[in-house]
Amino acid sequence: MGFRENLKAELSYRGMLVKELAVLSGVSRHTLDNYLNVRGHIPSADIAVKIARALGVSVEYLVTGEEISREKAVQDREPLVLPEESRLLNESDRRLIYGIVQLFCHQRKR
């Protein structure tokens, strides 16, 4: 789904009217209607941020329909740094080791 569909779905999920989103986001109702119509204009980054904040979601969610947390992003990078055996560790230990590896990598770059 694209921005238009995700925005519609989020409004529906929250039971929110476009005019309510306009007030919360500071984006005019007319502009929001343009993002929701069939042509489905895509907002600029600053407008997308205002809309996302008003809805309590990330811009990434509005654009892709997927929410990726910082923790998930770090976990996605872990296999590049840690050997497969690290999957046998509990999450807390894995984070600790990953942090240590990052520290060493950062110091090496100096």
Phi and psi in degrees as a GROMACS rama.xvg file:
@    title "Ramachandran Plot"
@    xaxis  label "Phi"
@    yaxis  label "Psi"
@TYPE xy
-101.78  -173.802  GLY-2
-54.3918  -48.9015  PHE-3
-57.535  -48.6631  ARG-4
-65.9475  -40.937  GLU-5
-67.7856  -37.8295  ASN-6
-65.4527  -44.703  LEU-7
-59.867  -45.2015  LYS-8
-62.8489  -40.8013  ALA-9
-68.1127  -41.0159  GLU-10
-61.0325  -44.3202  LEU-11
-63.6072  -45.1849  SER-12
-58.3092  -39.7797  TYR-13
-87.0417  -8.6922  ARG-14
64.4991  34.861  GLY-15
-103.69  138.644  MET-16
-86.2897  157.036  LEU-17
-60.0997  -39.4887  VAL-18
-64.8001  -31.7659  LYS-19
-68.6962  -42.5516  GLU-20
-63.2523  -36.9826  LEU-21
-60.6229  -44.0205  ALA-22
-66.1863  -46.519  VAL-23
-66.4143  -35.9845  LEU-24
-92.8325  -22.2272  SER-25
79.7028  12.3302  GLY-26
-102.437  132.969  VAL-27
-62.6293  152.123  SER-28
-60.5659  -39.5197  ARG-29
-60.0329  -44.5815  HIS-30
-63.947  -44.0753  THR-31
-61.9974  -40.8684  LEU-32
-59.8396  -36.8431  ASP-33
-62.8925  -35.8108  ASN-34
-73.4484  -23.5168  TYR-35
-96.2366  -10.9722  LEU-36
-79.1284  177.678  ASN-37
-58.6016  -38.4751  VAL-38
-67.7699  -27.4372  ARG-39
54.2079  60.5238  GLY-40
-55.8609  148.974  HIS-41
-101.89  132.007  ILE-42
-75.4944  159.931  PRO-43
-68.5625  166.08  SER-44
-59.4139  -43.1183  ALA-45
-66.6057  -36.3155  ASP-46
-70.5766  -41.5238  ILE-47
-59.8585  -38.7647  ALA-48
-63.8769  -43.9581  VAL-49
-60.5039  -43.465  LYS-50
-66.3689  -46.2879  ILE-51
-60.8102  -45.0732  ALA-52
-61.6261  -41.6357  ARG-53
-64.1934  -31.704  ALA-54
-89.8356  -11.3939  LEU-55
74.8237  30.1574  GLY-56
-128.536  172.8  VAL-57
-88.0273  158.461  SER-58
-61.4365  -39.6136  VAL-59
-56.7027  -40.4586  GLU-60
-63.521  -43.8193  TYR-61
-64.612  -33.9699  LEU-62
-81.6841  -43.3845  VAL-63
-107.424  -19.5631  THR-64
83.0292  3.57947  GLY-65
-119.198  137.376  GLU-66
-105.464  118.597  GLU-67
-115.617  116.182  ILE-68
-79.6004  164.271  SER-69
-60.9989  -39.7601  ARG-70
-61.2332  -42.5299  GLU-71
-65.116  -39.5158  LYS-72
-62.4883  -40.5754  ALA-73
-65.721  -43.6847  VAL-74
-61.6062  -36.0491  GLN-75
-66.0353  -28.3313  ASP-76
-85.2265  -21.7919  ARG-77
-51.9586  -46.5608  GLU-78
-59.4979  -23.4941  PRO-79
-72.2748  -23.2649  LEU-80
-107.426  -42.2095  VAL-81
-100.17  143.687  LEU-82
-66.5867  160.95  PRO-83
-55.7922  -30.4734  GLU-84
-61.5597  -21.2949  GLU-85
-63.1766  -20.7326  SER-86
-65.3044  -16.7029  ARG-87
-79.4313  -16.3699  LEU-88
-79.9428  156.099  LEU-89
-73.6573  164.769  ASN-90
-60.8931  -39.4504  GLU-91
-62.7702  -45.8301  SER-92
-65.9371  -39.0119  ASP-93
-63.3313  -41.8338  ARG-94
-63.0105  -41.5843  ARG-95
-60.8308  -47.8836  LEU-96
-64.4645  -42.2208  ILE-97
-60.7218  -41.8714  TYR-98
-62.4334  -39.8439  GLY-99
-64.5674  -43.8389  ILE-100
-60.917  -43.917  VAL-101
-61.0926  -40.5077  GLN-102
-61.3602  -46.9344  LEU-103
-62.2901  -42.2199  PHE-104
-63.2518  -41.055  CYS-105
-65.2764  -42.6658  HIS-106
-66.0362  -35.6755  GLN-107
-65.8098  -32.6189  ARG-108
-71.1869  -18.5906  LYS-109
